[in-house]
Amino acid sequence: ARLGSAADSAQLHRSITSSAAMILEAEHAVLRLQDPATGRYQIRSYFGSAETEEQAPLLELEKALSIRALSIREPVRVVDVRADEELSKHRPDVISAMSWPLRRDGRVFGTLSLLGKVARDALTSESFAAQDQALLGRFAEHAQQALEQVGERERMRHQRRFDELTALPNATYVGERIEEEIARAGARGRSFALVRFRLDGLAELLSGPDATSAEHLVVSL
């Protein structure tokens, strides 16, 4: 329910990590998603109790775990991090960890990782079991669907407010901003001014042999 009600990507990312940590009783949760522009997998949300100085080695552990899941394109579950030479050098106090690759149309576009199973008492340690991995998989399905839905809504909202040719704000966006500025000026008791200009012959330029140059001109303005 929390994932489906997210208003935007940022809120959804926070809900994914906080919900996953709560449902699977994890100490830390990290969501990585691929940046379409660079192709790199970047952290979109972290949920946990690690202080600022403790986060760096924790995220290095998560990065190594995510790389492993991405390389094999399969979920990874480590019962005892201390017995794993590659992972234990980052945060030896983390006992167990899991990472699940997120997919869209058969392509991996991110990972959801859980680090440290919450111990039921101070004298024992807990590890993620096979049933935890299965539950993470079911949760990941909901997360993938929510990410797709929110992403589609944001793409449609962007298309309604920006021009496809120039990528500049269109009349809808400009109208919204004018209304916002009028309201802001009124609330502060200030005047509001709007400057409007026209490019003579723009339509002819956009349809003529110099169309590319004209498009660059519009974008620059």
C-alpha positions in Angstrom: 0.0 0.0 0.0 2.8 2.4 0.8 4.6 1.7 -2.5 1.4 2.2 -4.5 0.6 5.5 -2.8 4.0 7.2 -3.4 3.6 10.6 -5.0 7.0 10.7 -6.7 10.2 8.7 -7.2 12.0 10.2 -4.2 9.2 9.2 -1.9 8.9 5.7 -3.5 12.6 5.1 -3.1 12.4 5.9 0.6 9.4 3.7 1.0 11.1 0.7 -0.7 14.1 0.7 1.6 12.1 1.4 4.8 9.4 -1.2 4.0 11.9 -3.9 3.0 13.9 -3.3 6.2 10.8 -3.5 8.3 9.3 -6.6 6.6 12.5 -8.6 6.6 13.8 -7.3 9.9 17.0 -5.9 8.4 19.3 -3.4 10.0 20.1 -1.6 6.7 18.5 -1.4 3.3 20.0 0.1 0.2 18.3 0.7 -3.2 20.5 1.2 -6.3 19.1 2.2 -9.7 20.8 2.6 -13.0 21.3 6.1 -14.2 20.0 6.2 -17.9 22.5 8.9 -18.8 25.7 7.3 -17.4 24.7 3.6 -17.1 26.1 3.6 -13.5 24.2 2.1 -10.6 23.7 4.9 -8.1 22.3 4.8 -4.5 18.8 6.2 -4.5 17.9 5.5 -0.9 19.5 4.2 2.3 17.5 3.2 5.4 19.2 2.2 8.6 20.8 3.4 11.8 24.4 3.8 10.7 26.0 7.1 11.6 27.6 9.2 8.9 31.1 7.9 9.6 29.9 4.3 9.6 28.1 4.6 6.3 31.1 4.6 4.0 32.3 1.1 4.9 28.8 -0.2 5.0 28.0 1.1 1.5 31.3 -0.4 0.3 30.0 -3.7 1.5 26.7 -3.1 -0.2 28.5 -2.1 -3.4 30.5 -5.3 -3.5 27.4 -7.3 -2.8 25.4 -5.5 -5.6 28.2 -6.0 -8.1 28.1 -9.7 -7.4 24.3 -9.9 -7.9 24.6 -7.8 -11.1 27.4 -9.9 -12.5 25.5 -13.1 -12.2 22.1 -11.5 -12.7 20.8 -13.6 -9.8 19.9 -13.0 -6.1 22.8 -13.3 -3.7 22.4 -14.4 -0.1 25.5 -14.5 2.3 24.8 -16.4 5.5 28.0 -15.4 7.2 29.7 -12.3 5.8 32.7 -12.9 8.1 33.5 -16.1 6.2 33.5 -14.2 2.9 37.0 -12.8 2.2 35.9 -10.2 -0.2 33.0 -8.9 1.9 34.3 -9.2 5.4 37.0 -6.5 4.9 34.4 -3.8 4.6 32.1 -4.3 7.6 33.0 -7.4 9.6 30.2 -6.6 12.2 27.5 -7.3 9.6 26.7 -11.0 9.9 24.4 -11.7 6.9 23.4 -9.9 3.7 21.2 -10.3 0.7 20.9 -8.5 -2.7 18.2 -8.9 -5.3 18.5 -7.7 -8.9 15.6 -5.6 -10.1 14.3 -6.2 -13.6 12.3 -4.3 -16.2 11.4 -6.1 -19.5 14.0 -8.7 -18.7 16.8 -6.1 -18.2 18.4 -5.6 -14.8 18.1 -1.9 -13.8 19.0 -1.9 -10.1 19.4 -3.8 -6.9 17.8 -3.9 -3.5 20.2 -5.0 -0.8 19.6 -5.9 2.9 22.5 -5.9 5.4 22.3 -7.4 8.8 19.4 -9.4 10.2 18.1 -7.9 13.4 19.0 -10.2 16.3 16.2 -11.2 18.6 18.3 -10.8 21.7 21.8 -9.4 22.5 23.4 -12.8 23.0 22.6 -14.3 19.6 23.2 -13.4 16.0 20.8 -13.9 13.1 21.3 -14.7 9.4 19.0 -14.4 6.5 17.4 -17.7 5.7 16.2 -19.1 2.4 12.6 -18.0 3.3 13.9 -14.5 3.8 15.3 -14.5 0.3 12.0 -15.8 -1.1 10.2 -13.0 0.7 12.6 -10.5 -0.7 11.9 -11.7 -4.1 8.1 -11.2 -3.7 8.7 -7.8 -2.3 11.0 -6.9 -5.2 8.2 -7.7 -7.6 6.0 -5.1 -5.9 8.9 -2.6 -5.9 9.5 -3.2 -9.6 5.9 -2.6 -10.5 5.7 0.6 -8.3 8.9 2.0 -9.9 7.5 1.4 -13.4 4.2 3.0 -12.5 5.7 6.1 -10.9 8.2 6.4 -13.7 5.5 6.3 -16.3 3.4 9.0 -14.4 6.5 11.2 -14.2 7.2 10.7 -17.9 3.7 11.7 -18.8 3.8 14.7 -16.5 7.0 15.8 -18.1 5.6 15.4 -21.6 2.6 17.5 -20.7 4.8 20.3 -19.4 7.8 20.3 -21.8 8.2 20.7 -25.6 9.5 17.5 -27.3 11.3 19.5 -30.0 13.3 21.8 -27.8 13.0 20.2 -24.4 12.0 23.6 -23.1 9.0 24.3 -20.8 5.8 24.6 -22.8 2.7 26.8 -22.3 1.3 24.5 -19.6 4.5 24.8 -17.5 4.8 28.5 -18.1 1.2 29.0 -17.1 1.7 27.1 -13.9 4.9 29.0 -13.0 3.1 32.4 -13.7 0.3 31.4 -11.3 2.8 30.4 -8.7 4.7 33.6 -9.0 1.5 35.7 -8.8 0.5 33.9 -5.7 4.0 34.3 -4.2 4.1 38.0 -5.0 0.6 38.5 -3.5 1.5 36.7 -0.3 4.5 38.9 0.2 2.7 42.1 -0.8 5.0 42.6 -3.8 4.3 43.5 -7.5 4.7 41.0 -10.3 6.1 41.7 -13.8 6.1 39.5 -16.9 8.4 40.1 -19.8 7.3 38.6 -23.2 9.2 38.6 -26.5 8.7 37.3 -30.0 11.1 35.9 -32.5 10.1 37.2 -35.9 10.3 34.5 -38.6 10.8 31.6 -36.2 8.2 29.4 -37.9 9.9 29.9 -41.2 13.3 29.1 -39.7 12.0 25.9 -38.1 10.6 24.6 -41.4 13.4 25.8 -43.6 17.0 24.5 -44.4 18.4 26.2 -41.3 16.0 24.3 -39.0 18.8 22.7 -36.9 20.4 26.1 -36.2 17.0 27.6 -35.3 16.4 24.8 -32.8 19.7 25.4 -31.2 18.8 29.1 -31.0 15.6 28.4 -29.2 17.2 26.0 -26.8 19.9 28.6 -26.0 17.3 31.3 -25.4 
